[in-house]
Amino acid sequence: MVKLKLLRIDSELERLGRWFPYPAVAGVSFLIARMGNPAYDGKLRRIMGPRLDEIRSDGLDDKTLEAMTAKAMAGTVLLGWKGLDEDEDAAGEKHADGTHSPGGPRQLEFTEERAEEILSDPDLRDLYRFVLAQSSRIENFRRESAKGDAGN
């Protein structure tokens, strides 16, 4: 027999997400909410609504459906990241006093638009799949699992 409490979902965690380290790169982690949370469902309906007839008749190709899903996930499932830098380093700056500060990596700021670009980039397909997989695993959002992670 299984206790009912082991089946309970943490509704707040489901909506606000939790941090997952990205296994492919040390020091990078993503804030991921549960797939199917109310914000995601609402955004997906708004995106797919105008094309519902095409979807029902199987008239949309997989690439288009994946792009629509990525757009819906941005800002509702993928909520943030840590440890990501812009592809281009910042240029150094010359100050009024004649000194010069060196350039270097710039932290990639999270925005919904940037998240959509990343989730839609075919060269970052593994990252899309990682977010999709973590957001779809029910055990990642169970109350008992969340308590166990609280100390980490």
C-alpha positions in Angstrom: 0.0 0.0 0.0 1.1 3.6 -0.7 0.3 6.5 1.5 -1.7 9.2 -0.2 0.8 11.9 0.8 3.3 10.3 -1.5 1.1 11.1 -4.5 0.5 14.7 -3.7 1.9 17.4 -6.0 3.4 20.6 -4.5 1.2 23.1 -6.4 3.6 26.0 -5.6 6.6 24.1 -6.8 4.7 23.1 -9.9 4.0 26.8 -10.7 7.2 28.5 -9.5 9.6 25.8 -10.5 12.8 24.4 -9.0 16.4 24.5 -10.0 17.9 21.6 -12.0 21.6 21.4 -12.7 22.3 20.9 -16.4 24.3 17.6 -16.6 26.1 18.5 -19.8 27.9 21.6 -18.4 29.1 22.1 -14.8 27.9 25.3 -13.2 24.8 25.8 -15.3 21.3 25.3 -13.9 17.7 26.0 -15.0 14.6 27.0 -13.1 11.9 24.7 -14.5 8.2 24.6 -13.6 6.0 21.6 -14.3 4.7 21.1 -17.8 1.0 21.6 -17.8 1.0 24.3 -15.1 -1.9 26.8 -15.5 0.3 29.6 -17.0 1.7 27.1 -19.6 -1.8 25.7 -20.5 -3.2 29.2 -20.9 -0.3 30.4 -23.1 -0.5 27.2 -25.2 -4.2 27.7 -25.8 -3.6 31.3 -26.9 -0.8 30.2 -29.3 -2.6 27.2 -30.7 -6.2 28.6 -30.7 -6.0 30.3 -34.1 -4.6 27.1 -35.7 -6.9 24.6 -33.9 -8.6 23.4 -37.1 -5.1 22.6 -38.6 -4.0 20.8 -35.5 -7.2 18.7 -35.3 -6.9 17.7 -38.9 -3.2 16.8 -38.4 -2.3 19.6 -40.8 0.7 21.0 -38.9 4.1 19.5 -39.2 6.1 18.4 -36.2 8.5 21.4 -36.6 5.7 23.9 -36.3 4.1 22.1 -33.3 7.5 22.0 -31.6 8.0 25.7 -32.2 4.6 26.5 -30.8 5.4 24.3 -27.7 8.8 26.1 -27.3 7.1 29.5 -27.4 4.5 28.3 -24.8 7.3 27.0 -22.5 9.3 30.2 -22.5 8.4 32.1 -19.3 5.9 29.5 -18.1 8.0 26.3 -17.9 11.5 27.6 -18.4 11.6 30.4 -15.8 15.3 31.2 -15.4 18.9 30.1 -15.6 22.2 30.5 -13.8 25.7 30.2 -15.2 25.0 31.1 -18.8 27.0 33.9 -20.5 26.4 35.7 -23.7 28.1 34.2 -26.7 30.0 37.4 -27.3 32.2 38.9 -24.5 31.6 42.5 -23.5 34.0 45.0 -24.9 36.3 46.8 -22.5 35.4 50.4 -21.5 37.5 53.5 -21.5 36.8 55.7 -18.5 36.9 59.5 -18.2 40.0 59.3 -16.1 41.9 57.5 -18.9 41.8 54.1 -17.3 40.5 51.1 -19.2 38.4 48.2 -17.7 38.8 44.9 -19.4 35.9 43.2 -21.2 34.9 39.6 -20.6 31.9 37.3 -20.3 28.5 38.9 -19.7 25.9 37.0 -17.9 23.0 36.1 -20.2 19.9 37.8 -18.7 16.8 35.8 -18.6 13.9 37.1 -20.7 10.9 35.3 -22.1 12.0 36.3 -25.6 15.6 35.0 -25.0 14.1 31.7 -23.5 12.0 31.2 -26.6 15.1 31.8 -28.9 17.0 29.2 -26.9 14.2 26.6 -26.8 13.7 27.0 -30.5 17.3 26.8 -31.6 17.9 23.5 -33.4 21.5 23.6 -32.3 20.3 23.7 -28.6 17.9 20.8 -29.1 19.4 18.8 -26.2 18.7 21.7 -23.9 15.1 21.8 -25.1 14.8 18.1 -24.5 16.3 18.5 -21.0 13.8 21.2 -20.0 10.9 19.1 -21.5 12.0 16.0 -19.7 12.5 17.7 -16.3 9.2 19.5 -16.5 7.4 16.3 -17.4 8.7 14.1 -14.6 5.9 14.1 -12.0 8.4 13.0 -9.2 10.2 16.4 -9.6 7.1 18.2 -8.3 5.9 15.9 -5.5 5.6 17.3 -2.0 7.7 14.6 -0.5 10.4 15.0 -3.1 10.5 18.8 -2.6 11.0 18.3 1.2 14.0 16.1 0.5 15.5 18.7 -1.9 14.9 21.7 0.5 18.3 21.2 2.2 20.2 21.1 -1.1 
